[in-house]
């Protein structure tokens, strides 16, 4: 089952390396962002959900005890003293991200009037989650509904055409 591990923002890679041998599968989702630096577009890879790692394990108690004894703060998402395993749409989204290598790649689309249509990339079918677009920075701001809360993040989106 998939569980959510919280860690301090910026230490996702270190935390993943720390727990990857305690799980069947473990990753933190990343996103590609195109950024203009000195008139050149550069691709940067950043965490999609800073501070979140996803771990697939059958021994959640063993992982929790291991994390409790680490020197940096790492914690497993829980509700009412019970560890929260992902199910339904949450699990489907994490499985899809894992199958894609954990990378939320840049999407492509167009705008027709007030309607955004994504034609390629991971945002296909997720147009309703887009809250704002910055066409100059090639970024879409999205709201994800995961683990009973709304998480805001930004992802790469190139608008090819505006009609």
C-alpha positions as CSV (number, residue, x, y, z in Angstrom):
1,X,0.0,0.0,0.0
2,X,1.1,3.6,-0.7
3,X,1.7,5.9,2.2
4,X,2.8,9.5,2.4
5,X,6.0,10.5,4.2
6,X,6.5,14.1,5.2
7,X,10.0,15.5,5.3
8,X,11.4,19.0,5.4
9,X,11.2,20.9,2.1
10,X,14.4,20.6,0.1
11,X,15.4,17.3,1.7
12,X,13.2,15.0,-0.4
13,X,16.1,13.3,-2.2
14,X,18.0,12.6,1.0
15,X,14.9,11.3,2.7
16,X,14.1,9.0,-0.2
17,X,17.6,7.6,-0.2
18,X,17.3,7.0,3.5
19,X,14.1,5.0,3.3
20,X,14.2,3.4,-0.2
21,X,15.6,0.0,1.1
22,X,12.7,-0.1,3.7
23,X,10.0,0.0,0.9
24,X,9.0,-1.9,-2.2
25,X,8.8,1.3,-4.1
26,X,9.6,4.9,-3.1
27,X,9.7,8.2,-4.9
28,X,9.0,11.9,-4.7
29,X,7.3,13.4,-7.8
30,X,9.1,16.0,-9.8
31,X,8.1,18.5,-12.4
32,X,9.9,20.1,-15.4
33,X,9.8,23.8,-15.5
34,X,11.2,25.9,-18.4
35,X,12.9,29.1,-17.2
36,X,14.3,31.9,-19.2
37,X,17.8,32.8,-18.1
38,X,19.7,35.5,-20.1
39,X,17.4,35.1,-23.2
40,X,17.8,31.3,-23.2
41,X,15.2,28.8,-22.1
42,X,16.6,26.3,-19.5
43,X,14.9,23.3,-18.1
44,X,14.8,22.9,-14.3
45,X,13.6,19.9,-12.4
46,X,11.9,20.6,-9.0
47,X,9.8,18.7,-6.6
48,X,6.1,18.6,-7.6
49,X,4.9,18.4,-4.0
50,X,7.7,19.8,-1.8
51,X,8.1,17.9,1.4
52,X,6.2,14.8,0.3
53,X,7.6,11.3,-0.5
54,X,5.4,8.3,-1.4
55,X,6.4,4.9,-0.1
56,X,4.8,1.6,-1.1
57,X,5.3,-0.9,1.8
58,X,3.6,-3.7,3.6
59,X,5.4,-3.0,6.9
60,X,4.2,0.5,7.8
61,X,5.0,0.0,11.5
62,X,8.6,-0.9,10.6
63,X,9.0,2.1,8.4
64,X,7.4,4.4,11.1
65,X,9.8,3.1,13.8
66,X,12.7,3.6,11.5
67,X,11.7,7.2,10.7
68,X,11.1,7.9,14.4
69,X,14.8,7.0,15.1
70,X,16.2,9.2,12.3
71,X,17.8,12.5,13.3
72,X,15.8,14.7,10.8
73,X,12.1,15.1,11.1
74,X,10.3,12.6,8.9
75,X,6.7,11.5,9.6
76,X,4.0,9.4,8.0
77,X,0.7,11.0,7.2
78,X,-1.9,9.6,9.7
79,X,-5.5,10.2,10.8
80,X,-6.8,9.3,14.3
81,X,-3.6,7.4,15.3
82,X,-3.9,5.3,12.1
83,X,-1.5,5.5,9.2
84,X,-3.3,6.8,6.1
85,X,-2.8,4.6,3.1
86,X,-3.7,6.0,-0.2
87,X,-6.8,4.6,-2.0
88,X,-9.1,5.6,-4.9
89,X,-8.2,8.6,-6.9
90,X,-5.2,9.4,-4.7
91,X,-3.7,6.0,-5.3
92,X,-4.5,6.1,-9.0
93,X,-2.7,9.5,-9.4
94,X,0.4,8.3,-7.4
95,X,0.5,5.0,-9.5
96,X,0.3,7.1,-12.7
97,X,3.1,9.4,-11.5
98,X,5.2,6.4,-10.5
99,X,4.7,4.7,-13.9
100,X,5.8,8.0,-15.6
101,X,9.1,7.9,-13.7
102,X,7.8,10.3,-11.1
103,X,8.2,13.2,-13.6
104,X,5.4,15.6,-14.3
105,X,6.6,16.7,-17.7
106,X,5.8,19.9,-19.6
107,X,2.4,19.8,-21.3
108,X,1.3,21.6,-24.5
109,X,-2.1,23.1,-25.3
110,X,-4.0,26.0,-26.7
111,X,-6.5,28.6,-25.6
112,X,-9.8,29.1,-27.4
113,X,-11.7,32.0,-25.9
114,X,-11.8,31.3,-22.2
115,X,-11.3,27.6,-22.6
116,X,-7.9,25.8,-22.1
117,X,-7.4,22.6,-24.0
118,X,-4.3,20.5,-23.2
119,X,-3.3,18.3,-26.2
120,X,-0.1,16.6,-24.9
121,X,1.5,15.8,-21.5
122,X,0.3,14.9,-18.1
123,X,-2.3,17.7,-17.9
124,X,-4.4,16.1,-20.5
125,X,-7.9,15.7,-19.0
126,X,-6.9,17.8,-15.9
127,X,-7.9,21.1,-17.4
128,X,-10.4,21.7,-14.6
129,X,-7.5,21.7,-12.0
130,X,-5.8,24.7,-13.7
131,X,-6.3,27.8,-11.7
132,X,-4.0,30.3,-13.6
133,X,-1.7,30.4,-16.5
134,X,1.4,32.5,-16.9
135,X,2.1,32.3,-20.7
136,X,5.3,34.3,-20.5
137,X,6.9,31.9,-17.9
138,X,5.2,28.9,-19.5
139,X,3.7,27.8,-16.2
140,X,0.2,26.6,-15.2
141,X,-0.8,26.8,-11.5
142,X,-2.9,23.8,-10.6
143,X,-4.8,22.6,-7.5
144,X,-4.6,18.9,-6.7
145,X,-7.1,17.2,-4.4
146,X,-4.9,14.7,-2.6
147,X,-5.2,13.1,0.8
148,X,-8.4,15.0,1.7
149,X,-6.7,18.4,1.1
150,X,-6.1,20.9,-1.7
151,X,-2.5,21.2,-2.7
152,X,-1.4,24.1,-5.0
153,X,1.6,23.7,-7.2
154,X,2.9,24.9,-10.6
155,X,3.8,22.8,-13.6
156,X,5.1,23.5,-17.1
157,X,2.6,24.3,-19.8
158,X,3.4,25.7,-23.2
159,X,0.5,27.4,-25.0
160,X,1.0,26.8,-28.7
161,X,-1.8,28.9,-29.9
162,X,-4.4,31.4,-28.7
163,X,-7.6,31.8,-30.7
